[in-house]
Amino acid sequence: MKQVVTTRNGDVGVLEVQDAPDPVAGSGEVVVRVKAAGLNFADIMARQGLYPDGPPKPCVMGYEVAGVVDSAGAGVDQSLIGKPVIAMTRFNGQAEFVKVGTGQVFEKPEAFSFEQAAALPVNYLTAYALLVAMGGLQPGEAILIHNAGGGVGLAALEIARHVGAITYGTASPGKHEFLRERGLDYPIDYRTQDWLPELKNLTNGRGVELVIDPIGGSHWKKSYAALRHTGRLGMFGVSSASANGLKGKLKLIKAALQMPRFHPLGLLGKNRGVFGVNLGHLWDEQEKVAGWVSAIMDGVNDGWIRPHVDKTFPFEQAGEAHSYMESRKNTGKVILVP
Ligand SMILES: NC(=O)c1ccc[n+]([C@@H]2O[C@H](COP(=O)([O-])OP(=O)(O)OC[C@H]3O[C@@H](n4cnc5c(N)ncnc54)[C@H](OP(=O)(O)O)[C@@H]3O)[C@@H](O)[C@H]2O)c1
């Protein structure tokens, strides 16, 4: 089979399509013939050498695929073979075949293309964890979604709207029209102006009840300042460090040094909460995550979850796909296909 290999840390030139032996399903596993694999910001940061949870290089990234069950190992219901599925993969998803435990495999929604189905797991589970499981977003509350036009951002927007929240979102200005069409109440340009005074202005100086922030470093301090009483800040990424080589390492150190320290008395006095989400650290919580998957699938069946696939790249153009996201061109999901 072919697979997209991150051969070492570096720019997009380190990505290569290489041949490898097809995987064989072990006991309790299936092999999925991949039709579409999700690309995530973590794949980019792993390539840059800035993602501590990434596998040692050379490696094949990929947390999510949609495809067809090709074979099934011992102890697995053999009628699964030939079924269209979505799978959450702990790496190795960006390949023609991937093997996974049956606990990580879910039925593909019939109405979705393979590309749309592959856009579900990471973006929607992350957004669900941030808004519902940990953020406890309530109808009528206000939420600020940073990078609202990205993969997680658009998923968060759909969930927030379903909850009945008032939605504010930062994004590059070229994405605002699309975001308005998707129902974002207040798009905020954060590239050419300071978003915090703009948000305060829009909320009569109050701020919001929930902020979700994947930018990290000193930006978490600023997002914390955007909370009103009973407000919560969900931190889930450090995209501000994204860069190749030494520049990336230095930016990561800077981000670490500038991270806020939250004092219990400060939280208590201001009625605020802070929390973090890392989907990649929930592999031992399969039952909990399966509950979230089922809530997301209900949203798919009820028609309010509609993942937006921006662009699909063949494996051979994985470098272009990375560059597309790194240069902030994507609105929603980027997909790789064999
Ligand atoms: N903790 C978790 O479990 C978890 C899970 C999934 C994702 N994440 C994090 O969530 C964030 C979004 O992930 P995603 O996969 O959905 O990607 P994404 O938002 O689609 O990523 C690309 C977008 O991020 C924005 N952006 C902000 N800073 C950037 C930078 N320095 N370089 C390039 N783009 C930047 C750009 O949009 P605009 O400029 O238009 O806003 C860009 O289009 C990432 O930080 C990722 O690491 C965390």
Ligand as a Chemical Component Dictionary entry (heavy atoms), coordinates in Angstrom:
data_LIG
# 
_chem_comp.id                   LIG 
_chem_comp.type                 NON-POLYMER 
_chem_comp.pdbx_formal_charge   0 
_chem_comp.three_letter_code    LIG 
# 
loop_
_chem_comp_atom.comp_id 
_chem_comp_atom.atom_id 
_chem_comp_atom.alt_atom_id 
_chem_comp_atom.type_symbol 
_chem_comp_atom.charge 
_chem_comp_atom.model_Cartn_x 
_chem_comp_atom.model_Cartn_y 
_chem_comp_atom.model_Cartn_z 
_chem_comp_atom.pdbx_ordinal 
LIG N1  N1  N 0  -6.491 19.605 21.982 1  
LIG C1  C1  C 0  -7.118 18.886 21.073 2  
LIG O1  O1  O 0  -7.603 17.804 21.352 3  
LIG C2  C2  C 0  -7.220 19.415 19.685 4  
LIG C3  C3  C 0  -7.926 18.700 18.710 5  
LIG C4  C4  C 0  -8.039 19.250 17.429 6  
LIG C5  C5  C 0  -7.452 20.480 17.145 7  
LIG N2  N2  N 1  -6.755 21.121 18.117 8  
LIG C6  C6  C 0  -6.148 22.445 17.851 9  
LIG O2  O2  O 0  -7.157 23.288 17.347 10 
LIG C7  C7  C 0  -6.626 24.182 16.390 11 
LIG C8  C8  C 0  -7.423 24.062 15.115 12 
LIG O3  O3  O 0  -7.186 22.800 14.538 13 
LIG P1  P1  P 0  -7.824 22.381 13.157 14 
LIG O4  O4  O 0  -7.218 21.067 12.827 15 
LIG O5  O5  O -1 -9.287 22.558 13.187 16 
LIG O6  O6  O 0  -7.191 23.425 12.172 17 
LIG P2  P2  P 0  -7.797 24.744 11.510 18 
LIG O7  O7  O 0  -8.465 25.618 12.500 19 
LIG O8  O8  O 0  -8.540 24.387 10.308 20 
LIG O9  O9  O 0  -6.362 25.371 11.211 21 
LIG C9  C9  C 0  -6.023 26.299 10.341 22 
LIG C10 C10 C 0  -6.584 27.693 10.684 23 
LIG O10 O10 O 0  -6.092 28.150 11.951 24 
LIG C11 C11 C 0  -5.960 29.559 11.927 25 
LIG N3  N3  N 0  -4.657 29.895 12.489 26 
LIG C12 C12 C 0  -4.445 30.509 13.681 27 
LIG N4  N4  N 0  -3.169 30.630 13.939 28 
LIG C13 C13 C 0  -2.507 30.083 12.908 29 
LIG C14 C14 C 0  -1.130 29.930 12.591 30 
LIG N5  N5  N 0  -0.172 30.365 13.416 31 
LIG N6  N6  N 0  -0.797 29.325 11.434 32 
LIG C15 C15 C 0  -1.750 28.882 10.620 33 
LIG N7  N7  N 0  -3.073 28.989 10.865 34 
LIG C16 C16 C 0  -3.444 29.598 11.995 35 
LIG C17 C17 C 0  -6.160 29.990 10.481 36 
LIG O11 O11 O 0  -7.472 30.516 10.358 37 
LIG P3  P3  P 0  -7.823 32.060 10.546 38 
LIG O12 O12 O 0  -6.557 32.852 10.520 39 
LIG O13 O13 O 0  -8.708 32.392 9.422  40 
LIG O14 O14 O 0  -8.517 32.149 11.859 41 
LIG C18 C18 C 0  -6.092 28.685 9.701  42 
LIG O15 O15 O 0  -6.900 28.697 8.533  43 
LIG C19 C19 C 0  -5.131 23.847 16.286 44 
LIG O16 O16 O 0  -4.413 24.682 17.175 45 
LIG C20 C20 C 0  -5.075 22.415 16.780 46 
LIG O17 O17 O 0  -3.835 22.056 17.277 47 
LIG C21 C21 C 0  -6.635 20.620 19.371 48 
# 
loop_
_chem_comp_bond.comp_id 
_chem_comp_bond.atom_id_1 
_chem_comp_bond.atom_id_2 
_chem_comp_bond.value_order 
_chem_comp_bond.pdbx_ordinal 
LIG N1  C1  SING 1  
LIG C1  O1  DOUB 2  
LIG C1  C2  SING 3  
LIG C2  C3  SING 4  
LIG C2  C21 DOUB 5  
LIG C3  C4  DOUB 6  
LIG C4  C5  SING 7  
LIG C5  N2  DOUB 8  
LIG N2  C6  SING 9  
LIG N2  C21 SING 10 
LIG C6  O2  SING 11 
LIG C6  C20 SING 12 
LIG O2  C7  SING 13 
LIG C7  C8  SING 14 
LIG C7  C19 SING 15 
LIG C8  O3  SING 16 
LIG O3  P1  SING 17 
LIG P1  O4  DOUB 18 
LIG P1  O5  SING 19 
LIG P1  O6  SING 20 
LIG O6  P2  SING 21 
LIG P2  O7  DOUB 22 
LIG P2  O8  SING 23 
LIG P2  O9  SING 24 
LIG O9  C9  SING 25 
LIG C9  C10 SING 26 
LIG C10 O10 SING 27 
LIG C10 C18 SING 28 
LIG O10 C11 SING 29 
LIG C11 N3  SING 30 
LIG C11 C17 SING 31 
LIG N3  C12 SING 32 
LIG N3  C16 SING 33 
LIG C12 N4  DOUB 34 
LIG N4  C13 SING 35 
LIG C13 C14 SING 36 
LIG C13 C16 DOUB 37 
LIG C14 N5  SING 38 
LIG C14 N6  DOUB 39 
LIG N6  C15 SING 40 
LIG C15 N7  DOUB 41 
LIG N7  C16 SING 42 
LIG C17 O11 SING 43 
LIG C17 C18 SING 44 
LIG O11 P3  SING 45 
LIG P3  O12 DOUB 46 
LIG P3  O13 SING 47 
LIG P3  O14 SING 48 
LIG C18 O15 SING 49 
LIG C19 O16 SING 50 
LIG C19 C20 SING 51 
LIG C20 O17 SING 52 
# 
